[in-house]
Amino acid sequence: MESIFIQLLKLFIIAIPVACIAWTVTHEEIFREPREFCNKKSEECNSILQRKFYYLFTCEYCFSHYVTALFIFITGYQLLFEDWRGYLISFFAVVFI
């Protein structure tokens, strides 16, 4: 198992692109039209599942969970433990950072 210093260094390194992607999709002008479409659908859809699906593209915090899951899957990053607990802890740690 890696040292705690290396694990924490990786935590902050992984959190940087997650935050960048989440911010860009939910706030920047380049994604304004799709975001406005999703915002409208999140308010108008009849199904609660549809409303929640579209809402996740308008909320930085919500969207960051999905981006984090993708990055954890791609990198295999684990924090503190070398089993499923390591993935769970790393998931919430990256979202927090």
Secondary structure, 3 states (H helix, E strand, C coil): CCCHHHHHHHHHHHHHHHHHHHHHHHHCHHHHHHHHHHHHHHHHCCCHHHHHHHHCCCCHHHHHHHHHHHHHHHHCCCCCCCCHHHHHHHHHHHHHC
